[in-house]
Amino acid sequence: MDVKDSNGNILNDGDTVNVTKDLKIKGMAKTLKRGVPIKGIRLTNSPDEVECRIGKSQIVLKTCFLKKA
């Protein structure tokens, strides 16, 4: 199963990605701003989602809002 970012690049475990759009995350007080790098992503069973850690929170993000750094 290939997991691709918004530009069509293949993502792997441990990659660093950037957010392409400001995202309001449910349960968090702050929003993820555009261009924020996220290090060490983990792939899930779904090709449209990746798991990552923001601060102390574990969240799942859609790949359509990410691009490989």
Buried (B, 14 or more C-beta within 10 A) or exposed (E): EEBBBBEEEEBEEEBEBBBBEEBEEEEEEEEBEEEEEBEEBBBEEEEEBBBBEBEEEEBEBEBEBBBBE
